[in-house]
Amino acid sequence: YTCLMMDGHEVTVVDNFFTGRKRNVEHWIGHENFELINHDVVEPLYIEVDQIYHLASPASPPNYMYNPIKTLKTNTIGTLNMLGLAKRVGARLLLASTSEVYGDPEVHPQNEEYWGHVNPIGPRACYDEGKRVAETMCYAYMKQEGVEVRVARIFNTFGSRMHMNDGRVVSNFILQALQGEPLTVYGTGSQTRAFQYVSDLVNGLVLLMNSNISSPVNLGNPEEHTILEFARLIKSLVGNRSQIQFLPEAQDDPQRRRPDIRKAKMMLGWEPVVPLEEGLNKTIQYFNRELEHQANNQYIPKPKAARMKKGRPRHN
Ligand SMILES: O=c1ccn([C@@H]2O[C@H](COP(=O)(O)OP(=O)(O)O[C@H]3OC[C@@H](O)[C@H](O)[C@H]3O)[C@@H](O)[C@H]2O)c(=O)[nH]1
């Protein structure tokens, strides 16, 4: 799939490593087109660039709810800083927005015209409303300052290099199945989602960035399943006998979600090409290797040296 560095672009990765990991980019360290900056977008950034993929923000519900104020700052102040950077250097900015701007949708499937159904004071608000105002900011900078913006509304995505503690449903189910633990379904499992594999998303993001479409575009895989169906599918692909355990439902959990991707198809010529099972199998292999890596890299503390007692004279 598309790779900016292999295509000859110089890429500067900016990460505060709140949910990111150095291991995910370590194979690029030393490449002449690659640079890594440990930086938080809540602080201003002064670099020279032509294009900004503004992907900053935790995306997993447990991660973004862990520190809602930080999530809000990242999506508001962070977005203002990135738009300010785009304005200063004349760069184009692509915002990673989300299907969560549609909230718990009353329209199905969701197309880009739908305004959404979001609880502004619920537990997901820091993210939903943060992304909604981030979109608003993009169009204010476009109108008032002439900044070129692109807005991708990204639907549920999974794949290699996800964090083991990510907390979203695909990584949870795979890790649970691989370890023979029960698969935790929140609520009845009748809520639906549609999942795209990460490489499809990357292709869509690069196509959108280089297109002339400034209005929001959905990027997702329209193949919709209930969460219970996902649990059963992952169990069968991993091939073990984990139980399914029903836990209380998550508050404000969207009940149905599926992208209408006609706009991306028509205007970008984009659609997902990785079948669900193939993506899941790749991700299962990845998490298998992660579990092995974890088992082989346990930190074993060295025995502590005897501590000097306080108050006694030291004889050196
Ligand atoms: O262990 C789990 C985790 C999650 N779930 C359920 O699975 C569904 C999907 O949950 P996830 O946490 O993976 O993701 P959500 O769809 O709720 O949110 C996601 O939406 C789109 C993106 O912007 C983000 O990646 C994320 O916010 C929900 O109904 C959730 O309640 C489980 O049943 N068990």
The ligand as a Gaussian input file, in Angstrom:
#p B3LYP/6-31G(d) Opt

LIG

0 1
 O      -14.109000      -5.478000      24.757000
 C      -14.986000      -4.857000      24.126000
 C      -14.768000      -3.593000      23.538000
 C      -15.789000      -2.974000      22.854000
 N      -17.012000      -3.580000      22.718000
 C      -18.098000      -2.975000      21.923000
 O      -17.668000      -3.003000      20.574000
 C      -18.135000      -1.851000      19.884000
 C      -16.969000      -1.114000      19.265000
 O      -16.213000      -0.547000      20.304000
 P      -14.769000       0.118000      20.096000
 O      -14.293000       0.524000      21.444000
 O      -13.900000      -0.791000      19.318000
 O      -15.010000       1.379000      19.159000
 P      -16.233000       2.424000      19.038000
 O      -16.930000       2.095000      17.767000
 O      -17.075000       2.485000      20.255000
 O      -15.453000       3.794000      18.938000
 C      -14.547000       4.029000      17.882000
 O      -15.253000       4.704000      16.904000
 C      -14.562000       5.105000      15.740000
 C      -13.230000       5.763000      16.000000
 O      -13.281000       7.162000      15.912000
 C      -12.551000       5.334000      17.276000
 O      -11.624000       4.356000      16.931000
 C      -13.399000       4.840000      18.385000
 O      -13.830000       5.932000      19.127000
 C      -18.919000      -1.043000      20.905000
 O      -20.281000      -1.352000      20.793000
 C      -18.383000      -1.528000      22.239000
 O      -19.308000      -1.406000      23.292000
 C      -17.237000      -4.828000      23.293000
 O      -18.323000      -5.400000      23.178000
 N      -16.207000      -5.419000      23.978000

